[in-house]
Amino acid sequence: MTHALAVDRMSVRFEDFLALNEVSLTVAPGESFGLVGESGSGKSTLLRAIAGLNAFESGILSIDGRAYSDASRAKSFYRTVQMVFQDPYGSLHPRQTVDRLLIEPLLIHGFDDVDRRIARALDEVGLGSGFRFRYSHQLSGGQRQRVAIARALIVEPKILLLDEPTSALDASIQAEILNLLEEMRKVRGLTFLMVSHDLAVISHMCDRLAVMRGGEVVETLTVEQLRRREVSADYTRQLMVASEGFRRKV
Ligand SMILES: Nc1ncnc2c1ncn2[C@@H]1O[C@H](COP(=O)(O)OP(=O)(O)OP(=O)(O)O)[C@@H](O)[C@H]1O
């Protein structure tokens, strides 16, 4: 089977600092794969390197069996792979209308039938056409993240890279956005690679996960193994205890 996404011994260096050290993982078509680990462990760096936002100094990235060896990405790459960032306030220009934000990727990728696609995208993310000519700064955090998801999905990608897509949102809104993403994945048969610091979110959303520490993958396991506590690395156990301790306090 061809993997939707495969990373083979990928390393990323920022000057003297090795932020990613020979990281390997594979994600099957339609799978949802999680990345967890303490702050600074390299989760975002991995996503950004896949998206071409950071160069990687060695290793191979394959998407649908096609290999990429550096940061250069053809436009067609972004029709297949889209990224949704943590902070919808930072990722969407505040002085642009929703219409403009959605039209841009359609024009870049040469789509026609723009009006119909925008209407459909807004319906799909639960906003509706009433939002089309609103400015991004007039929207709530949850509404902005819906626009960011619509913007990513409007070019009909196969893979979504999700970098803490709900952690900047209120707890009540987080579940709505996670449910929307899960619904989109099912309806469109998408593949997810998703970063979260929250093991409960990963366990709800993902099939498998990799635990990262210090720029390396400590272990890869299924969510079922995580639930049954069949983990082999002490570090994964520490993460589980930390997240349960936090949950008991709230
Ligand atoms: N552009 C950069 N220049 C220099 N160092 C960087 C750069 N981007 C990330 N780093 C460093 O690389 C390491 C990994 O950062 P990264 O953002 O990938 O961690 P993370 O696991 O996503 O953390 P968090 O959960 O806090 O977002 C950190 O030590 C960070 O300071």
The ligand as a Tripos MOL2 file, in Angstrom:
@<TRIPOS>MOLECULE
LIG
   31    33     1     0     0
SMALL
NO_CHARGES

@<TRIPOS>ATOM
      1 N1         12.7080   29.2220   13.3190 N.pl3     1 LIG1
      2 C1         13.3570   28.7090   14.3730 C.ar      1 LIG1
      3 N2         14.6100   29.1140   14.6830 N.ar      1 LIG1
      4 C2         15.2910   28.5910   15.7390 C.ar      1 LIG1
      5 N3         14.7850   27.6430   16.5660 N.ar      1 LIG1
      6 C3         13.5410   27.2260   16.3120 C.ar      1 LIG1
      7 C4         12.7560   27.7230   15.2110 C.ar      1 LIG1
      8 N4         11.5440   27.0900   15.2280 N.ar      1 LIG1
      9 C5         11.5630   26.2420   16.2800 C.ar      1 LIG1
     10 N5         12.7490   26.3190   16.9360 N.ar      1 LIG1
     11 C6         13.1520   25.5200   18.1110 C.3       1 LIG1
     12 O1         12.9750   24.1520   17.7850 O.3       1 LIG1
     13 C7         12.4890   23.4390   18.9290 C.3       1 LIG1
     14 C8         11.2000   22.7310   18.5590 C.3       1 LIG1
     15 O2         10.1660   23.7120   18.4010 O.3       1 LIG1
     16 P1          8.6860   23.3070   18.0020 P.3       1 LIG1
     17 O3          7.9140   24.5750   17.8400 O.co2     1 LIG1
     18 O4          8.7200   22.3750   16.8780 O.co2     1 LIG1
     19 O5          8.1990   22.5300   19.2990 O.3       1 LIG1
     20 P2          6.7610   21.9810   19.6580 P.3       1 LIG1
     21 O6          6.9340   20.5820   20.0940 O.co2     1 LIG1
     22 O7          5.8170   22.2590   18.5500 O.co2     1 LIG1
     23 O8          6.4210   22.8910   20.9140 O.3       1 LIG1
     24 P3          5.0310   23.5720   21.3840 P.3       1 LIG1
     25 O9          4.1890   22.4490   21.8950 O.co2     1 LIG1
     26 O10         5.4700   24.5220   22.4620 O.co2     1 LIG1
     27 O11         4.4570   24.2700   20.1820 O.co2     1 LIG1
     28 C9         12.3160   24.4500   20.0450 C.3       1 LIG1
     29 O12        13.4540   24.3920   20.8840 O.3       1 LIG1
     30 C10        12.2610   25.7760   19.3090 C.3       1 LIG1
     31 O13        12.7650   26.8140   20.1210 O.3       1 LIG1
@<TRIPOS>BOND
     1     1     2 1
     2     2     3 ar
     3     2     7 ar
     4     3     4 ar
     5     4     5 ar
     6     5     6 ar
     7     6     7 ar
     8     6    10 ar
     9     7     8 ar
    10     8     9 ar
    11     9    10 ar
    12    10    11 1
    13    11    12 1
    14    11    30 1
    15    12    13 1
    16    13    14 1
    17    13    28 1
    18    14    15 1
    19    15    16 1
    20    16    17 2
    21    16    18 1
    22    16    19 1
    23    19    20 1
    24    20    21 2
    25    20    22 1
    26    20    23 1
    27    23    24 1
    28    24    25 2
    29    24    26 1
    30    24    27 1
    31    28    29 1
    32    28    30 1
    33    30    31 1
@<TRIPOS>SUBSTRUCTURE
     1 LIG1         1 GROUP 0 **** ****
